[in-house]
Amino acid sequence: MKVSEIFKSIEGEGLRTGLAAVFVRLHGCNLRCSYCDSMYAVEGNDFKTMSVDEVFATVESYRNESGVKCVTLTGGEPLLHPGVDELLTKFSKAGYLVNIETNGTVPCKWQLPGLFYTMDWKCQSSGMSSKMKMENLETLGSQDVLKFVVGSVEDLDEAEKVVAELSHRKTSRCGDNVSATESVAGSVATSMPHIFISPVFGKLSNEHIVNWMLASKVMTANNARFQVQLHKIVWNPEMRGV
């Protein structure tokens, strides 16, 4: 596996904001988002090749040292890596609680105890909106997160339309005779994920986004939450390994 970095910090956003976690950042991505803040993990040769066992052992050393049991697998795009299924299985069997940050181009096919997904929908300002697939969002369940990073009014409109469409599809699924086996396997998920809205750092104001969310019936009805990247407030926004 191509590993950009492994470090301990706090979760900067999402369901576990503020909690200590070990971050495993894998190198390489199939997208090139305009606002990417981790290009060092997308292009170039700034990575170390490690086996699944070596990655797991490094994470274990953090747990042995400080007791941390939360892991965030990120990138780049981590789900593209050979061996990720083996790594996720090892984490799950060892009792880790794993947040898998994924860019929306890969369906969430691994459903294991202790795992949840944080999936992006790339809006227009990212330059990657055409790569998004609604069917991938349908693999998200009630334990997962759907995240929109917004940098323009057009992005807000797109996010609202996507949430409305996903809600409609989930509601339609509930009316179908979906088998328990399908639901557990993750091929069909009938519950809405948690919805988070994040600003592109330095673009739309926080006030603008929050006022828009408060005025949106779609976002209110689906319990959407506003968030900022906490680690960029605690540390220098350009700092790595935090």
JOWOZI-V995512 format. One record per residue. RES is the residue in three letters. OMEGA is omega in degrees with one decimal (NA if undefined). Layout:
res: <RES:RES>
omega: <OMEGA:OMEGA>
//
This chain:
res: <MET:LYS:VAL:SER:GLU:ILE:PHE:LYS:SER:ILE:GLU:GLY:GLU:GLY:LEU:ARG:THR:GLY:LEU:ALA:ALA:VAL:PHE:VAL:ARG:LEU:HIS:GLY:CYS:ASN:LEU:ARG:CYS:SER:TYR:CYS:ASP:SER:MET:TYR:ALA:VAL:GLU:GLY:ASN:ASP:PHE:LYS:THR:MET:SER:VAL:ASP:GLU:VAL:PHE:ALA:THR:VAL:GLU:SER:TYR:ARG:ASN:GLU:SER:GLY:VAL:LYS:CYS:VAL:THR:LEU:THR:GLY:GLY:GLU:PRO:LEU:LEU:HIS:PRO:GLY:VAL:ASP:GLU:LEU:LEU:THR:LYS:PHE:SER:LYS:ALA:GLY:TYR:LEU:VAL:ASN:ILE:GLU:THR:ASN:GLY:THR:VAL:PRO:CYS:LYS:TRP:GLN:LEU:PRO:GLY:LEU:PHE:TYR:THR:MET:ASP:TRP:LYS:CYS:GLN:SER:SER:GLY:MET:SER:SER:LYS:MET:LYS:MET:GLU:ASN:LEU:GLU:THR:LEU:GLY:SER:GLN:ASP:VAL:LEU:LYS:PHE:VAL:VAL:GLY:SER:VAL:GLU:ASP:LEU:ASP:GLU:ALA:GLU:LYS:VAL:VAL:ALA:GLU:LEU:SER:HIS:ARG:LYS:THR:SER:ARG:CYS:GLY:ASP:ASN:VAL:SER:ALA:THR:GLU:SER:VAL:ALA:GLY:SER:VAL:ALA:THR:SER:MET:PRO:HIS:ILE:PHE:ILE:SER:PRO:VAL:PHE:GLY:LYS:LEU:SER:ASN:GLU:HIS:ILE:VAL:ASN:TRP:MET:LEU:ALA:SER:LYS:VAL:MET:THR:ALA:ASN:ASN:ALA:ARG:PHE:GLN:VAL:GLN:LEU:HIS:LYS:ILE:VAL:TRP:ASN:PRO:GLU:MET:ARG:GLY:VAL>
omega: <176.0:-174.7:177.9:180.0:171.6:-176.4:175.9:177.7:171.5:173.9:-176.3:-176.8:175.1:-173.4:-175.2:-178.5:177.4:-179.7:175.5:179.0:170.6:-178.4:173.9:-177.9:178.3:-172.7:176.5:-178.6:178.0:176.8:175.3:-176.3:-176.4:-175.0:-176.1:179.7:178.2:-179.6:175.8:178.0:-178.3:-177.5:176.9:-174.3:-178.6:178.9:175.9:177.0:-178.2:174.0:176.2:-179.6:179.3:177.2:-179.0:-179.5:178.2:177.3:178.5:-179.2:176.6:179.6:179.0:-177.3:-172.0:177.4:-178.1:-178.4:176.1:177.8:172.1:178.0:-172.3:-177.8:15.5:175.2:-172.3:-174.2:176.7:-171.6:170.0:179.0:-177.3:177.4:178.2:-180.0:179.9:178.0:178.6:177.6:-177.9:-179.2:-179.4:176.4:177.3:174.4:-166.2:172.6:-177.5:-179.1:-173.0:-167.1:175.6:-179.0:-175.7:177.7:-178.0:-171.0:179.9:179.9:-175.9:177.8:176.5:-178.1:166.2:-175.1:167.1:-174.1:175.1:159.3:-177.4:-179.1:-170.7:-175.2:177.1:-174.1:-174.8:-175.9:-178.2:-179.1:-174.9:180.0:-179.0:-178.6:175.8:177.4:-178.8:176.8:178.6:178.0:-174.3:178.9:-173.0:-178.0:168.7:-173.4:173.9:173.1:-170.3:-179.5:-178.7:176.0:178.5:177.2:178.7:178.7:180.0:179.3:-179.6:179.8:-179.4:179.5:178.7:-179.6:179.6:178.3:177.8:-179.4:179.4:178.8:178.0:178.1:-179.7:179.4:177.8:176.2:-179.7:-177.6:177.6:-179.7:178.9:-177.1:-179.5:-178.5:177.0:178.3:176.4:176.0:-171.5:-179.9:178.6:173.1:170.1:-178.7:176.8:175.9:-179.0:175.2:164.6:-173.8:176.9:-179.3:-179.9:179.9:176.8:-179.3:179.9:-177.4:-178.4:178.4:176.6:179.6:-179.3:-179.4:-175.0:177.0:-179.5:-178.4:178.8:-178.4:-178.2:172.4:179.0:-179.0:175.0:176.5:169.9:179.3:-172.5:-178.0:178.0:173.9:-179.4:-176.9:173.4:-177.3:-178.6:-174.0:175.0:174.0:178.1:NA>
//
